[in-house]
């Protein structure tokens, strides 16, 4: 197994900075996911590791080797693309075997490795089919098999599930997780889908405007976001944010409500509350926040309520599907769990 280290990496296209001073260490055998909004630089960062883009400055190391100036073929990486990138005139077998044959691998070894990987990915009976005869999920498995069969030092995935429907995405996501467990391989995976990031990653690297916003386990980013950006990006619905003035451990909201949150911070701030930390309550409960119910999303096992406070700010509330609800437009009382309130300064940094 081989790790990856990025050292003060920068990438410019003309005068436009895409990657800004990124330093990161990926341990051998780790599954790391780059996630962030469109344009944050996550795919460019992956392409720099692959050698498909040239770094403006900084170093890239794979294992003990400095690969910054090496061509892609000499870096020991395999990449799976969003677009599958299969040769239409080759059947699945030849697509999977192509890289091995180009490297001069003996024919018997090629055949053994192709069939072993195809069986692992449950496409052994599809090897004689051409890409046009395969479904989207089957094509993606062929592309993954082509990467695995080369036995690279590092696997790179660039939004490999984006072209699949929801059911196939879930199924293929499980296949990729299973492969990581079986191969104990170093994998770096790019996605804009936070659910993929949360379910696959050992660690998530959240990118924002070409910089690393936060690195940590999925639980770290969800339970203890270090910035307002991280708090809003991770989680669906995103974390509620309310403006507040804090003094003596109490947060006074712009809507007029007051919450005892027990922080030592004083001053203007944003307080963040996950939807599951808000609950319906009786109007007479001390500290209850009054709001107008404006929308209800029924998700089957849960419901998400959207309520509007007196100042126009919104709160998302996650509750069980069997909770009795008033009609839209009614006034509801909400209880915010003070133990699960996050405080952020006006410049977006977390206050512990």
C-alpha positions as CSV (number, residue, x, y, z in Angstrom):
1,X,0.0,0.0,0.0
2,X,1.1,3.5,-0.8
3,X,0.2,6.9,0.5
4,X,0.0,10.3,-1.2
5,X,1.4,13.6,0.0
6,X,0.7,17.0,-1.4
7,X,3.0,19.8,-0.5
8,X,2.0,23.5,-0.9
9,X,0.3,22.7,-4.2
10,X,-0.8,25.5,-6.5
11,X,-2.4,25.6,-9.9
12,X,-3.2,28.6,-12.1
13,X,-4.8,28.8,-15.5
14,X,-3.5,32.1,-16.7
15,X,-4.1,34.6,-13.9
16,X,-6.9,32.5,-12.3
17,X,-6.0,30.6,-9.2
18,X,-7.7,27.2,-9.1
19,X,-5.7,25.4,-6.4
20,X,-4.3,27.5,-3.6
21,X,-1.5,26.3,-1.3
22,X,-3.0,22.8,-0.7
23,X,-1.0,20.5,1.6
24,X,-2.5,17.1,2.5
25,X,-1.3,13.6,3.5
26,X,-3.3,10.6,2.5
27,X,-2.3,7.5,4.5
28,X,-1.6,4.2,2.7
29,X,-4.9,2.2,2.4
30,X,-7.0,5.2,3.2
31,X,-10.2,6.2,1.4
32,X,-10.3,9.9,1.1
33,X,-13.1,11.9,-0.6
34,X,-12.7,15.4,-2.1
35,X,-16.0,17.2,-1.8
36,X,-17.2,20.7,-2.4
37,X,-19.4,22.9,-4.6
38,X,-18.9,23.2,-8.4
39,X,-15.8,25.2,-9.2
40,X,-14.0,24.5,-5.9
41,X,-11.1,22.7,-7.5
42,X,-11.7,19.1,-6.5
43,X,-11.4,17.6,-10.0
44,X,-8.4,19.8,-10.8
45,X,-6.7,18.5,-7.6
46,X,-7.3,14.9,-8.6
47,X,-6.0,15.6,-12.1
48,X,-2.9,17.1,-10.6
49,X,-2.3,13.9,-8.7
50,X,-2.9,11.8,-11.8
51,X,-0.5,13.9,-13.9
52,X,-3.2,15.1,-16.3
53,X,-2.6,18.7,-15.2
54,X,0.8,20.3,-14.4
55,X,1.2,22.0,-11.1
56,X,2.2,25.7,-11.1
57,X,4.1,25.1,-7.9
58,X,4.4,22.6,-5.0
59,X,5.2,18.9,-4.9
60,X,3.3,15.6,-5.3
61,X,4.7,12.5,-3.7
62,X,3.3,9.0,-4.1
63,X,4.9,6.7,-1.6
64,X,8.6,7.7,-1.4
65,X,8.6,9.0,-5.0
66,X,8.4,12.6,-6.1
67,X,6.1,12.3,-9.1
68,X,5.5,16.0,-9.7
69,X,7.2,16.0,-13.1
70,X,6.4,12.4,-14.1
71,X,3.9,11.6,-16.9
72,X,0.7,9.8,-15.8
73,X,1.9,6.4,-17.0
74,X,4.8,6.4,-14.6
75,X,3.0,7.5,-11.5
76,X,1.4,4.1,-10.6
77,X,-2.2,5.4,-10.5
78,X,-5.4,4.3,-12.2
79,X,-8.3,6.7,-12.8
80,X,-12.0,6.1,-13.2
81,X,-13.8,8.9,-15.0
82,X,-17.4,10.2,-14.9
83,X,-17.7,9.5,-18.6
84,X,-16.6,5.8,-18.4
85,X,-14.1,6.5,-21.3
86,X,-14.5,3.0,-22.8
87,X,-13.4,2.2,-26.4
88,X,-16.6,1.7,-28.4
89,X,-15.0,-0.7,-30.9
90,X,-13.7,-3.0,-28.2
91,X,-15.7,-5.5,-26.1
92,X,-15.6,-5.3,-22.3
93,X,-12.8,-7.9,-22.2
94,X,-10.5,-5.9,-24.4
95,X,-11.3,-2.6,-22.7
96,X,-10.3,-4.1,-19.4
97,X,-7.2,-5.8,-20.8
98,X,-6.0,-2.8,-22.9
99,X,-3.7,-1.2,-20.3
100,X,-2.1,-4.5,-19.4
101,X,-1.4,-5.4,-23.1
102,X,0.0,-1.9,-23.7
103,X,2.4,-2.6,-20.8
104,X,3.6,-5.8,-22.4
105,X,2.0,-8.1,-19.8
106,X,2.0,-11.8,-20.9
107,X,-1.2,-13.0,-22.5
108,X,-1.9,-15.7,-19.9
109,X,-1.4,-13.3,-17.0
110,X,-3.7,-10.8,-18.8
111,X,-6.5,-13.3,-19.1
112,X,-6.2,-14.5,-15.5
113,X,-6.3,-11.0,-14.1
114,X,-9.2,-9.8,-16.4
115,X,-11.4,-12.7,-15.5
116,X,-10.6,-12.5,-11.8
117,X,-11.5,-8.9,-11.6
118,X,-14.6,-9.3,-13.8
119,X,-15.8,-12.0,-11.5
120,X,-15.2,-9.8,-8.5
121,X,-17.3,-7.1,-10.1
122,X,-20.0,-9.5,-11.3
123,X,-19.5,-8.8,-15.0
124,X,-17.9,-12.1,-16.0
125,X,-20.8,-12.9,-18.3
126,X,-20.6,-9.5,-20.0
127,X,-17.0,-9.7,-21.3
128,X,-18.0,-10.3,-24.9
129,X,-20.4,-7.3,-25.0
130,X,-19.5,-3.9,-26.5
131,X,-20.1,-0.7,-24.5
132,X,-23.3,0.1,-26.6
133,X,-24.7,-3.2,-25.4
134,X,-24.2,-2.4,-21.7
135,X,-26.2,-0.3,-19.2
136,X,-24.7,2.7,-17.5
137,X,-24.0,0.7,-14.3
138,X,-22.4,-2.1,-16.3
139,X,-20.2,0.3,-18.2
140,X,-19.0,1.9,-15.0
141,X,-18.1,-1.5,-13.6
142,X,-16.1,-2.2,-16.7
143,X,-14.3,1.1,-16.2
144,X,-13.6,0.2,-12.6
145,X,-12.4,-3.2,-13.6
146,X,-10.0,-1.6,-16.1
147,X,-8.5,0.4,-13.2
148,X,-8.3,-2.5,-10.8
149,X,-6.7,-4.9,-13.2
150,X,-3.6,-2.8,-13.5
151,X,-3.0,-3.2,-9.8
152,X,-2.0,0.5,-9.3
153,X,-0.5,2.1,-6.2
154,X,-3.4,4.5,-6.0
155,X,-6.9,4.6,-7.3
156,X,-8.4,7.9,-8.4
157,X,-12.2,8.3,-9.0
158,X,-13.6,11.4,-10.6
159,X,-17.3,11.6,-9.9
160,X,-17.8,8.0,-11.2
161,X,-21.5,7.7,-10.2
162,X,-22.8,11.0,-11.6
163,X,-24.3,9.5,-14.7
164,X,-26.2,6.7,-12.8
165,X,-29.7,6.8,-11.5
166,X,-30.3,6.9,-7.8
167,X,-30.7,3.1,-7.4
168,X,-27.6,2.3,-9.4
169,X,-25.6,5.0,-7.5
170,X,-26.5,3.3,-4.2
171,X,-25.6,-0.1,-5.5
172,X,-22.3,0.9,-7.1
173,X,-21.4,2.9,-4.0
174,X,-21.6,-0.3,-2.0
175,X,-19.5,-2.1,-4.6
176,X,-16.8,0.6,-4.4
177,X,-16.8,0.4,-0.6
178,X,-16.6,-3.4,-0.7
179,X,-13.7,-3.2,-3.1
180,X,-11.8,-0.9,-0.9
181,X,-12.2,-3.3,2.0
182,X,-11.1,-6.3,-0.1
183,X,-8.2,-4.5,-1.8
184,X,-7.0,-2.4,1.2
185,X,-6.1,0.1,-1.5
186,X,-5.4,3.8,-1.3
187,X,-8.4,5.5,-2.9
188,X,-9.0,9.2,-3.6
189,X,-12.5,10.0,-4.8
190,X,-14.1,13.2,-6.0
191,X,-17.8,14.0,-5.7
192,X,-20.1,16.9,-5.3
193,X,-22.6,14.6,-3.6
194,X,-22.2,14.9,0.2
195,X,-24.1,11.6,0.8
196,X,-21.4,9.8,-1.2
197,X,-18.7,11.5,0.7
198,X,-20.3,10.7,4.1
199,X,-20.9,7.0,3.3
200,X,-17.6,6.2,1.6
201,X,-14.9,8.2,3.2
202,X,-12.5,7.4,6.0
203,X,-11.7,11.1,5.8
204,X,-13.4,13.9,3.9
205,X,-11.5,16.9,2.4
206,X,-13.9,19.7,2.0
207,X,-12.7,22.3,-0.6
208,X,-13.8,25.9,-1.0
209,X,-12.5,28.2,-3.7
210,X,-9.4,26.1,-4.2
211,X,-8.5,25.8,-0.6
212,X,-9.0,23.1,2.0
213,X,-11.9,24.3,4.3
214,X,-11.8,21.3,6.7
215,X,-10.4,17.7,6.8
216,X,-11.8,15.0,9.1
217,X,-13.9,12.0,9.4
218,X,-17.6,12.2,8.3
219,X,-18.6,12.5,12.0
220,X,-16.1,15.3,12.5
221,X,-17.5,17.4,9.7
222,X,-21.1,16.7,10.7
223,X,-20.8,17.1,14.4
224,X,-18.1,19.7,14.7
225,X,-17.8,21.9,11.6
226,X,-15.0,24.4,11.9
227,X,-16.5,27.0,9.7
228,X,-20.0,28.3,8.7
229,X,-19.3,27.1,5.2
230,X,-18.6,23.5,6.4
231,X,-21.7,23.6,8.6
232,X,-23.9,24.6,5.7
233,X,-22.4,22.3,3.1
234,X,-22.4,19.0,5.1
235,X,-25.9,17.8,6.0
236,X,-29.3,17.7,4.2
237,X,-31.2,19.8,4.9
238,X,-28.2,22.0,5.7
239,X,-27.6,23.3,9.2
240,X,-30.0,26.2,10.2
241,X,-28.2,29.5,10.7
242,X,-29.7,32.3,12.8
243,X,-28.2,35.7,13.6
244,X,-27.8,36.4,17.3
245,X,-26.2,38.7,19.9
246,X,-24.6,36.6,22.7
247,X,-23.9,37.8,26.2
248,X,-23.8,36.0,29.6
249,X,-24.3,32.6,27.9
250,X,-27.5,33.6,26.2
251,X,-28.2,34.1,22.5
252,X,-30.8,36.7,21.7
253,X,-32.1,36.1,18.2
254,X,-33.1,38.8,15.8
255,X,-36.6,37.5,15.9
256,X,-36.7,38.4,19.6
257,X,-36.4,34.9,21.1
258,X,-33.7,34.1,23.7
259,X,-31.8,30.8,24.1
260,X,-29.6,29.8,27.0
261,X,-26.7,28.1,25.2
262,X,-24.0,28.4,27.9
263,X,-21.2,29.7,25.8
264,X,-18.5,32.0,27.1
265,X,-18.4,34.0,23.8
266,X,-19.9,37.5,23.7
267,X,-20.8,39.5,20.7
268,X,-22.5,39.2,17.3
269,X,-22.6,35.7,15.9
270,X,-24.4,33.1,13.9
271,X,-25.8,30.1,15.8
272,X,-26.1,26.9,13.9
273,X,-28.7,24.2,14.7
274,X,-29.1,20.9,12.9
275,X,-32.7,20.1,11.9
276,X,-32.8,17.1,14.2
277,X,-31.9,19.4,17.2
278,X,-35.2,21.3,16.7
279,X,-38.5,19.8,17.8
280,X,-42.1,20.7,18.0
281,X,-43.3,21.6,21.5
282,X,-46.2,23.2,23.3
283,X,-46.5,27.0,23.1
284,X,-46.3,27.4,26.9
285,X,-42.9,25.8,27.3
286,X,-40.2,28.2,28.5
287,X,-37.8,29.2,25.8
288,X,-40.1,28.0,23.0
289,X,-39.6,29.8,19.7
290,X,-42.7,30.8,17.8
291,X,-42.8,30.3,14.0
292,X,-45.1,29.9,11.1
293,X,-45.2,26.5,9.3
294,X,-44.6,27.2,5.6
295,X,-43.8,23.9,4.0
296,X,-43.7,20.1,4.8
297,X,-41.5,17.6,3.0
298,X,-42.7,14.0,3.5
299,X,-39.7,11.6,3.1
300,X,-41.5,8.4,4.1
301,X,-39.7,7.6,7.3
302,X,-39.3,11.2,8.3
303,X,-40.7,14.6,7.6
304,X,-38.8,17.9,7.3
305,X,-40.8,21.0,8.3
306,X,-39.8,24.5,7.2
307,X,-40.9,27.2,9.6
308,X,-40.5,31.0,9.4
309,X,-39.6,33.1,12.5
310,X,-40.9,36.6,13.1
311,X,-37.9,38.2,11.4
312,X,-38.3,36.1,8.3
313,X,-35.4,33.7,9.0
314,X,-36.1,30.0,8.4
315,X,-35.7,26.9,10.5
316,X,-35.8,23.3,9.1
317,X,-37.1,20.8,11.6
318,X,-36.6,17.0,11.2
319,X,-39.3,14.9,12.9
320,X,-40.8,11.4,12.8
321,X,-43.3,10.6,10.1
322,X,-46.0,9.8,12.6
323,X,-45.9,13.1,14.4
324,X,-49.2,15.0,14.3
325,X,-48.8,18.3,12.4
326,X,-50.9,21.4,12.1
327,X,-51.8,22.7,8.6
328,X,-49.4,24.9,6.7
329,X,-49.7,28.5,7.7
330,X,-50.3,27.7,11.4
331,X,-48.2,29.0,14.2
332,X,-46.0,26.3,15.9
333,X,-43.8,26.3,18.9
334,X,-40.2,25.0,18.5
335,X,-37.8,23.8,21.1
336,X,-34.1,24.2,20.2
337,X,-31.7,21.8,22.0
338,X,-29.1,24.1,23.6
339,X,-26.6,21.3,23.9
340,X,-26.5,21.1,20.1
341,X,-26.1,24.7,19.2
342,X,-23.0,25.7,17.2
343,X,-21.6,29.2,17.4
344,X,-19.8,30.9,14.6
345,X,-18.2,34.4,14.6
346,X,-19.2,37.0,12.0
347,X,-16.3,35.9,9.8
348,X,-17.5,32.3,9.8
349,X,-15.1,30.6,12.2
350,X,-16.3,28.2,14.9
351,X,-16.4,29.2,18.6
352,X,-15.7,26.3,21.0
